[in-house]
C-alpha cells in the first residue's frame, strides 16, 4: 500500500507559493502553527515536505500534517490553501 500524497492541484498551488517566496502561516493538524517564507517542497522516503525559511533556519513540515496554509504576503493572488490527500497524482 502506498502512502497518500497531496492532490495535484493543491501541490501546484504550494509550488507557486514557493516560487514566489510568499510569507505563510501553517496550521498543523495538532493545532500548532508555523510561520515563514515558503521556500521549496521536497520528497523523500515516500513523503512530501514543505520547507519554510524562518530567520536563519529552515523548517520542514510534512504536507499531510498541514491543515491549512494562510498566505500573509500583501497582494498575493493566493490567500489560502487547504491540502487534501489523493492517491492519484504522481510527483
N, C-alpha and C positions, 0 to 999 in steps of 0.2 A: 504494500500500500504506500502510495506517495504522499508526502506532506502537502497540505493545501498551500496555494500561493495566492497572491493578491490578484484580483480581477485586472485584466489587461488595460481597460480604460482608466482605472484608478492608478495603475502603475505608471501609465503615460503621464497623468497629472503630477504624480510625485516626481517623475523625471523632469518635468517642466519647472517645478518649483526649485529643483536642484540646479538646473541650468541657469536659472535667473537669480539664484542665491537669495531667495526670499527668507526673511525672518519669519520663523514659525513657532507656534506653541503646540506641543503634542500632548494630548490627553491619553494616558495609557489605561489599559484595561484594569489595572489595580487602583486607579483613581489618582495616581501621581501625575505630575506634569513635567515636561522638559521644554526648554526654550533655547533657540539658537538659529544660526543660518543653515538652511538646508544645503548640504554640500554634494552628496552623491548617494547612490544605492550600491550595495554590494551583495553578491550571492555566494554563499559557501556552505558546504555540508547540507545542501537541500533547503536552506533557509535564506530569506532575503532580509536585508537590514538597511535602515536609513541612517546616514551619518550626518550629524549636526556639528557645526563649529561653534564653540562657546568659549569666548576669550581665547586662550592659548591651548585649548584642548579639544579633542574630537570625542563626541559621544556617539554611541551606536545603539540603535534600538531595533529589535525585530519588527518588521512591518506588521506581522499578525498580532503583535502586542499593542498596536496603536488603535485606539477607539475613534479618535478624531484628530485632524490636523487643521489648526486655525492659522491662516496666513496673516501676519501682522504688518507686512510691508505696505505702507500707504500707496494707494493707486493700483495695487496688484489686481490683475484680471481674474485670479483665482482667490476666493475668500476662504473656502473650507473644503476639506476632503474627508470623506468617511471611507476608510479602507474596508473592503469586503473580500472574503476569501472565495476563490474559484479554483477548480481543478483543471480548467481547460485552456489556460494560457501559458505557453512556453516562454521562458525568458532567454 
